[in-house]
Amino acid sequence: MNIATPIVAPLPGSQLPRPAKPDAVSTTEPLGGDPNSTDSQRATDAQRATADRGSTSVLDLTGNDAQPAVVEDGASSHQAMGLPTPKSSTPDGADAGPDRTARVAAQPIAPPLFDPALAFAADILDDTEGLWVANANRLRILTTPHDQADSDGEYRGFGLTEADADVARLSAMVDTLDKLTKDATKHLEKVMRRHPLHPWVKAQKGLGDKQVARLLAAIGDPYWNTLHDRPRTVSELWAYCGLHVLPAGQTVCEAQNRPAGRGQAGAGGPGQSSHGGQTEVAGVAPRRQRGQKSNWSETARKRAWLIANSVVKCGGPYREVYDATKEKYADATHATVCVRCGPKGKPAQPGSPLSKAHIHARGLRAISKAVLKDLWIEAKRIHEEAT
């Protein structure tokens, strides 16, 4: 049996306390804030806006949450709680101040392109997909013959068959998880079709509802900086997705000293001469380090990378960006030591040519940045039309 939470009546003339606002953000942080915190891009947006409006949940005597009520003054708050209305401390005939209700109504609950339903649908798909993949791998290992090696040369198979009762039960569970994953995918695509950015996504060749929805779930509103409650720049969006560039030798999560996008197609590569004959300082892409907290969203970077891979296969205008980038760096050489091009423990040295994999990665990076920029432009247009 639920026991209703007792309600203590405040002293006459007092007001109900407003919910505490989130901790103030230090003005010394980078404009992009802490991009690794995906929470600030999701449900906390609505929570922050609710706290800023000074709303509170009213608890009825049954212990159930009623509809939120805006605390405008002591009288209205007491009426919402079903308590006696205290006398106003404002003298008769005095100006009670501006209409606070009108001011609250003018503030949006959340940025117009943030959709919590989309974020939750993407989370459900992530959970079901991960569980399905993990158990499908277990089933594969159980049914792989003893003498059959995996792609890495290791022998992991147990050689069981469907006749084994445990294998049959696991196979049935994997089939159920597969169906759940497909249902979660269909639901996510359905939610994406209601999103204001869907018409733009549908018009782009190589972009699908599923992958773009998962990207939007990771970045939230492409045009809005939820940490500082203001529009964000394209460079901030790139940096949030881990597409910024750090000075050579700086690969950990330090302050970003250079604008995101340096060293990419159309922005001058590492060690390449920029306009005016001035040579840029060599830059490197950020990498995750053990024991170091990333200041970007690895999920957002992965989603952008998967979209870029899909574009390479499907073609279209973004594929042209990839081809142009590969052509630009076909004969490029390393301006600094590259651990990705050399064998383990022997990184490629400055002056050595870029490997094909390195050039391919630069092409994917250029696609990711182009897609994010166009998403930002379309989101900006929708924001401006809504105001």
C-alpha positions in Angstrom: 0.0 0.0 0.0 1.4 3.4 -1.0 1.7 5.8 1.9 1.1 9.4 0.8 3.9 11.8 1.5 2.8 14.2 4.2 2.5 17.8 3.2 3.8 20.4 5.6 2.1 23.7 5.3 4.4 26.7 5.0 4.2 29.6 7.3 1.7 32.3 6.4 3.1 34.8 3.9 5.8 32.5 2.7 6.2 30.9 -0.7 7.0 27.4 -1.7 10.7 27.0 -2.5 11.5 26.9 -6.2 13.4 23.8 -7.4 17.2 24.4 -7.4 18.6 25.3 -10.8 21.4 23.2 -12.3 24.9 24.2 -11.2 26.1 27.3 -12.8 28.4 26.8 -15.8 31.8 28.3 -15.4 32.5 31.0 -18.0 36.1 29.7 -18.3 35.0 26.5 -20.1 35.3 26.2 -23.9 32.3 27.4 -25.8 31.5 23.8 -26.7 31.3 22.9 -23.0 31.8 19.2 -22.1 30.8 17.5 -25.3 31.4 14.1 -23.7 28.4 14.6 -21.5 25.5 13.3 -23.7 23.2 13.8 -20.8 23.2 17.5 -21.5 21.9 16.8 -25.0 19.0 14.6 -23.9 16.5 14.5 -21.1 18.3 17.1 -19.0 17.3 19.7 -21.6 13.7 19.5 -20.6 14.7 19.3 -16.9 16.8 22.4 -17.1 14.1 24.3 -18.8 11.5 23.2 -16.2 13.8 24.3 -13.4 14.4 27.6 -15.1 10.7 28.2 -15.3 10.3 27.5 -11.5 7.8 24.7 -11.8 7.2 22.0 -9.3 5.2 18.8 -9.2 2.2 18.8 -7.0 1.6 15.7 -5.0 -2.0 14.8 -4.2 -3.1 13.1 -1.1 -3.0 9.7 -2.8 0.7 9.8 -3.3 0.4 10.2 -7.1 2.1 12.9 -9.1 -0.3 15.5 -10.4 0.3 17.9 -13.3 3.1 20.4 -12.7 2.0 23.8 -11.6 3.9 27.0 -12.1 4.7 28.7 -8.8 3.8 32.3 -9.5 3.4 33.6 -6.0 2.6 32.4 -2.5 -1.2 32.5 -3.1 -1.3 30.5 -6.3 1.1 27.9 -4.8 -1.0 27.4 -1.8 -4.1 27.1 -3.9 -2.4 24.4 -6.1 -1.6 22.5 -2.9 -5.1 22.8 -1.5 -3.9 24.8 1.4 -5.3 28.0 2.9 -4.2 31.1 1.0 -2.0 33.4 3.1 -2.5 37.1 3.1 -0.4 39.0 0.6 2.5 41.0 2.0 1.9 43.6 -0.8 0.1 46.7 0.4 -3.4 47.3 -1.0 -3.2 49.3 -4.2 0.5 48.6 -4.7 1.9 47.4 -8.0 2.4 43.7 -7.8 4.9 43.7 -10.6 4.9 42.5 -14.2 2.9 39.5 -15.3 5.2 36.6 -14.5 2.9 34.1 -16.2 3.4 35.8 -19.5 7.2 35.8 -19.1 7.2 32.1 -18.3 5.1 31.2 -21.3 7.5 33.0 -23.7 10.3 30.6 -22.8 10.5 27.4 -24.8 10.5 24.1 -22.8 13.5 22.9 -24.9 15.2 23.7 -28.2 12.6 23.0 -31.0 14.7 20.3 -32.7 15.4 18.3 -29.5 13.1 15.3 -29.4 13.2 13.2 -26.2 11.1 10.5 -27.8 13.8 10.2 -30.5 16.6 10.0 -28.0 14.8 7.3 -26.0 14.0 5.3 -29.1 17.6 5.3 -30.1 18.6 4.2 -26.6 16.2 1.3 -26.8 17.7 0.3 -30.2 21.2 0.5 -28.8 20.3 -1.8 -25.9 18.4 -4.4 -27.8 21.0 -4.4 -30.7 23.9 -4.8 -28.3 22.2 -7.7 -26.4 21.3 -9.4 -29.7 24.8 -9.1 -31.1 26.4 -10.4 -27.9 24.2 -13.5 -27.7 24.4 -14.1 -31.5 28.2 -14.3 -31.0 27.8 -16.8 -28.2 25.6 -19.0 -30.4 28.1 -18.7 -33.2 31.0 -19.9 -30.9 28.9 -22.8 -29.6 28.1 -24.1 -33.1 31.5 -23.4 -34.8 33.5 -26.6 -35.4 36.6 -27.2 -33.3 38.9 -27.1 -36.2 37.6 -23.9 -37.7 39.6 -20.8 -36.8 38.2 -17.3 -36.4 39.4 -14.3 -38.5 42.2 -13.7 -36.0 43.5 -17.3 -36.2 42.1 -18.3 -32.8 40.1 -21.5 -32.4 37.1 -20.8 -30.2 34.4 -23.2 -31.5 32.8 -25.9 -29.4 31.2 -27.9 -32.3 27.7 -28.2 -30.8 24.6 -28.6 -32.9 20.9 -27.6 -32.7 20.3 -31.0 -31.3 21.8 -29.9 -28.0 19.0 -28.5 -25.7 21.1 -25.6 -24.5 21.9 -24.5 -28.1 18.3 -24.8 -29.1 17.2 -22.6 -26.2 19.9 -20.0 -26.9 19.0 -20.0 -30.6 15.3 -19.3 -29.7 16.4 -16.4 -27.5 18.6 -15.0 -30.2 15.7 -15.1 -32.6 13.5 -13.2 -30.1 16.2 -10.6 -29.6 16.6 -10.2 -33.4 12.8 -9.5 -33.7 13.0 -7.0 -30.8 15.9 -5.2 -32.6 13.9 -5.0 -35.8 10.9 -3.7 -34.0 13.0 -1.1 -32.2 14.5 -0.1 -35.6 11.0 0.4 -37.1 9.9 2.4 -34.1 13.0 4.7 -34.3 12.4 5.3 -38.0 8.8 6.1 -37.4 9.7 8.7 -34.8 12.3 10.1 -37.2 9.7 10.6 -39.9 7.9 13.0 -37.5 11.1 15.1 -36.9 11.3 18.5 -38.5 14.7 17.6 -40.1 13.2 14.5 -41.8 12.3 16.3 -45.1 15.9 17.4 -45.5 17.2 13.9 -44.6 14.9 12.3 -47.2 16.2 14.6 -49.9 19.9 13.5 -49.3 21.2 10.5 -51.2 23.0 8.1 -48.9 21.4 9.3 -45.7 18.9 7.0 -44.0 16.4 7.6 -41.3 17.9 5.0 -38.9 21.5 6.3 -38.9 20.6 10.0 -38.9 18.1 9.5 -36.1 20.9 7.9 -34.0 23.2 10.8 -34.8 20.5 13.3 -33.8 19.9 11.3 -30.6 23.7 11.8 -29.8 24.0 15.5 -30.7 20.5 16.7 -29.9 19.6 19.9 -31.7 22.4 20.5 -34.3 22.0 24.3 -34.0 21.5 24.7 -30.2 24.2 24.6 -27.5 22.2 23.2 -24.6 25.1 23.7 -22.1 25.1 27.5 -22.5 21.5 27.8 -23.8 22.4 29.6 -27.0 23.1 28.8 -30.7 26.3 27.0 -31.3 28.7 27.3 -34.2 29.6 24.7 -36.8 33.0 24.3 -35.2 31.4 23.6 -31.8 29.3 20.9 -33.4 32.3 19.4 -35.1 34.3 19.5 -31.9 31.4 17.8 -30.0 31.6 15.0 -32.5 35.4 14.6 -32.1 36.2 16.1 -35.5 38.4 18.9 -34.2 42.2 18.9 -34.6 44.8 19.2 -31.9 48.4 20.4 -32.2 50.9 17.7 -32.9 51.8 15.8 -29.8 48.6 16.8 -28.0 46.3 13.8 -28.2 44.7 13.9 -24.8 41.7 15.9 -23.6 43.3 19.3 -23.2 41.8 22.7 -24.1 41.1 23.0 -27.8 43.5 25.7 -29.0 42.6 25.6 -32.6 39.3 25.8 -34.5 37.8 22.5 -35.4 38.2 21.5 -39.0 41.8 22.5 -39.6 43.7 19.9 -41.5 40.6 18.8 -43.5 39.6 19.1 -47.1 39.0 22.7 -47.9 40.7 24.0 -44.8 44.3 23.1 -45.3 45.9 19.9 -44.3 48.5 19.3 -41.6 51.7 20.9 -42.7 50.0 22.1 -45.9 50.4 25.7 -47.1 47.3 27.8 -46.6 46.2 30.9 -48.5 48.8 33.6 -48.5 51.7 31.1 -48.4 51.6 30.8 -44.6 52.3 27.2 -43.4 50.0 25.9 -40.7 51.3 24.0 -37.7 50.8 20.3 -38.1 47.7 19.0 -36.4 46.3 15.6 -35.5 42.9 14.1 -34.8 42.1 13.5 -31.1 42.4 10.0 -29.8 41.0 8.4 -26.7 43.5 7.7 -24.0 43.3 5.2 -21.1 42.7 7.1 -17.9 41.7 10.3 -19.7 38.1 11.6 -20.0 37.3 12.6 -23.6 35.9 16.1 -24.1 33.8 15.0 -27.1 31.1 12.5 -27.7 32.5 9.2 -28.9 28.9 8.0 -29.7 28.3 11.1 -31.9 31.7 10.5 -33.7 30.8 6.8 -34.3 27.4 7.7 -35.7 28.9 10.3 -38.1 31.5 7.8 -39.2 28.8 5.1 -39.9 26.9 7.6 -42.0 30.1 8.5 -44.0 30.7 4.8 -44.7 27.1 4.4 -46.0 27.6 7.4 -48.3 30.7 5.9 -49.8 28.7 2.8 -50.8 25.6 4.7 -52.0 27.2 7.6 -53.9 25.7 11.0 -54.3 27.0 14.6 -53.6 28.7 13.5 -50.4 30.6 10.8 -52.2 32.0 13.6 -54.4 33.4 15.1 -51.2 35.1 11.8 -50.4 36.6 11.4 -53.9 37.9 15.0 -53.9 39.6 14.5 -50.5 41.2 11.3 -51.6 42.5 13.0 -54.7 43.9 15.9 -52.7 45.9 13.7 -50.3 46.9 11.0 -52.8 50.5 12.2 -52.7 50.5 13.8 -49.3 53.2 12.9 -46.7 53.2 12.9 -42.9 54.0 16.2 -41.3 54.4 14.5 -37.9 54.8 11.0 -36.4 51.7 8.9 -37.2 51.0 5.9 -35.0 48.2 4.7 -37.3 50.2 4.3 -40.4 53.2 2.4 -39.0 53.2 -1.1 -37.4 52.7 -1.3 -33.7 55.5 0.3 -31.9 57.0 1.7 -35.1 54.9 4.8 -36.1 55.3 6.3 -39.5 57.9 9.1 -39.5 57.5 12.6 -40.9 58.0 12.8 -44.6 56.7 9.2 -45.2 53.6 8.9 -47.5 50.1 8.5 -46.1 48.8 4.9 -46.2 45.7 4.1 -48.2 43.8 3.6 -44.9 44.9 7.0 -43.7 43.7 8.7 -46.9 40.4 6.7 -46.7 40.0 7.9 -43.1 40.5 11.5 -44.2 37.8 11.1 -46.8 35.3 9.7 -44.3 36.2 12.6 -42.0 35.4 15.1 -44.7 32.0 13.5 -45.4 31.2 13.5 -41.7 32.0 17.2 -41.4 30.0 18.0 -44.6 26.9 16.2 -43.3 27.1 17.8 -39.9 27.5 21.3 -41.5 24.5 20.8 -43.7 22.5 19.5 -40.7 23.5 22.7 -38.8 22.5 24.9 -41.7 19.1 23.3 -42.0 18.5 23.4 -38.3 19.4 27.1 -38.3 16.9 27.7 -41.0 14.2 26.0 -39.0 15.1 27.9 -35.8 14.9 31.2 -37.7 11.5 30.4 -39.2 10.2 29.5 -35.8 11.1 32.9 -34.3 
